[in-house]
Amino acid sequence: MKKKLTRVLAIALAIMMMAVFATGCQKTTTTTSNKSTKTVAETRTVVDFTGAEVKIPKVVNRICSTYPAVEEMFLLLGSPGKNIAVNTSNVNNKWYIKFYPEITKLPMFISATSEINVEMLMSLKPDVVIVSTKEQKSTVENAGIPAVMMMGTSPETLIKCVNLLGEIMGEKETKIAAQLSAFYQKNIDNVTAKTTAIAKADRPTVFYAANGILNTEGNGTIVKSWIEMAGGVNIAAENGIEGTFKDVSPEQLLQWNPDIIICRDYAHKKAYLADARLAKLSAIKNDKVYVNPRGVFPWCVRSADEALQVLWAATVIQPKLFADIDMKAEVTNFYNTYYKYTPTEKEIQDILFPTAP
């Protein structure tokens, strides 16, 4: 009887141990499975301008960019607080500081010559970095950080940039990006509806001053796009200039003799008027040297404020055709809608007729 009881107890103990072991195995399997599911659920994929599929966190809270125009987009899309670094040219941006003073306290991981400080970047622990070149993309990815390449070289690609950035940043930003893209496209459509039929011979020639009075942008640039959409001819592109920030000689500019000169910076206009070599240019003699508007960012170059550029350019290049455009009202509406701010009369003047960098 005693032996039988001992045997029963031994069997019961063995069954209990097997049950405990099985439960432990099941728990381990479930934990491993949950961990795998969680990893997949916490990431998503976006496609950048190189066609690469980039895996990024499902929720992006820490983002930065290698070029300053994208920082303006962070602000316009309503999430400057997700930006964890600053480009040198935005540190003293008075409009950016007005809307988001914290930008002056952010670290800089990229130099004025576009060199990336990899150690600094890694210490910031970004969820994703926006880059403008394949070289930058490679540098960032080699540091183990997701890199999304984008660059707006035309209205179409700029709209694509805005929408992709919205997709990366989140649901709220995606909605604002879609709204901005529709606004930009509407402005383009309204202007080109009037200018497409203008023959080249009837279009004024336009020279755009980029980094200086003898530096410009030609074919393959967004500058060429807005000049043509607004009813003009990019005289540099017409004479074979390709790409951005290309130098020309005084002799070339005199030979081209543009009807209109549009300056990115106020300093350029002062330099034109002071340069005796260029005094014979038609644009100077006829008082048609203009300074391009700038707010949070210059309207003329690859930023989200570009949505207003085609309207302003049309009033300058084809003033009679677009006399109905009220740029003061357009600026007020844009700032109300996207920056949640109503500019004063003086601020509107400063944006439309800048006299300082």
HUGIJO-V385715 format. One record per pair of residues at least 12 apart in sequence whose ideal C-beta (glycine too) atoms are under 6 Angstrom apart, sorted by sequence separation. I is the first residue (numbers start at 1). GAP is how many residues later the second one is. D is the distance in Angstrom with one decimal. If there is no record, write none. Layout:
# HUGIJO-V385715
i	gap	d
I	GAP	D
I	GAP	D
This chain:
# HUGIJO-V385715
i	gap	d
43	12	5.1
109	12	4.3
137	12	4.8
224	13	4.9
44	14	5.2
150	14	5.8
163	14	5.0
311	14	5.6
162	15	4.8
208	15	5.0
312	15	5.8
42	16	5.2
129	16	5.7
131	16	5.1
86	17	5.5
272	17	5.4
331	17	5.2
128	18	4.5
129	18	5.1
130	18	5.6
131	18	5.1
162	18	5.8
163	18	5.8
218	18	4.4
219	18	4.5
63	19	5.1
68	19	4.0
71	19	5.3
126	19	6.0
132	19	4.9
162	19	5.6
218	19	4.1
293	19	5.7
311	19	5.8
64	20	5.2
80	20	4.2
86	20	4.1
128	20	6.0
216	20	4.5
269	20	5.3
328	20	5.3
331	20	5.7
61	21	5.8
64	21	3.9
68	21	4.8
85	21	5.5
122	21	5.5
206	21	5.0
235	21	4.7
62	22	5.0
68	22	5.0
85	22	5.6
86	22	5.8
159	22	4.7
261	22	4.3
269	22	5.2
116	23	5.3
218	23	3.1
219	23	4.9
220	23	5.8
221	23	5.5
235	23	4.8
259	23	5.7
260	23	5.5
75	24	6.0
85	24	5.2
88	24	4.8
218	24	5.4
75	25	6.0
118	25	5.2
257	25	5.4
258	25	5.3
266	25	5.0
327	25	5.8
206	26	4.2
290	26	5.5
308	26	5.9
217	27	4.8
250	27	5.0
203	28	5.8
204	28	5.4
205	28	5.0
207	28	5.2
260	28	4.8
261	28	4.6
262	28	5.2
263	28	5.0
264	28	5.6
203	29	5.4
203	30	4.8
205	30	4.2
215	30	5.9
216	30	5.9
262	30	5.6
215	32	5.4
155	33	5.9
198	33	5.3
214	33	5.9
211	34	5.5
214	34	5.4
264	34	5.9
210	35	5.5
195	36	3.8
264	36	5.9
192	37	5.3
191	38	5.7
84	40	5.2
66	44	5.2
207	51	3.9
206	52	5.9
205	53	4.6
205	54	5.0
206	54	4.7
207	54	5.0
208	54	5.2
209	54	4.5
210	54	5.6
204	55	3.9
213	55	5.3
204	56	5.4
295	56	4.7
213	58	4.9
293	58	5.5
209	59	4.4
213	59	5.5
293	59	5.0
70	60	5.0
294	60	5.3
64	62	5.4
291	63	5.6
62	64	5.0
62	65	4.7
63	65	5.6
64	65	5.7
65	65	4.0
66	65	4.9
67	65	4.8
66	66	5.8
60	67	4.6
60	68	5.9
154	68	5.7
153	69	5.9
57	70	4.8
66	70	5.2
155	70	5.5
154	71	5.2
56	72	4.8
222	80	5.8
230	80	6.0
229	81	5.3
226	83	5.2
230	83	3.7
226	84	5.2
230	84	4.2
232	85	4.2
231	86	5.1
226	87	5.1
230	87	4.5
231	87	4.0
266	88	5.3
266	89	5.2
56	90	4.9
79	90	5.8
54	92	5.3
73	92	5.5
54	94	5.3
79	94	5.8
77	96	4.2
78	98	5.7
50	99	5.3
77	99	5.0
48	100	4.4
49	100	5.0
48	101	4.7
49	101	5.0
60	108	5.9
60	109	5.7
191	119	5.1
46	121	6.0
46	122	5.9
188	122	5.6
184	123	3.9
187	123	5.3
191	123	4.8
183	124	5.7
187	124	5.4
194	127	5.5
162	142	6.0
158	148	5.9
152	150	4.6
95	200	5.5
96	200	5.7
95	201	4.3
72	224	5.1
72	225	4.3
69	228	6.0
76	228	4.7
72	231	5.1
73	231	4.9
69	233	4.9
69	234	4.2
99	240	6.0
76	262	5.1
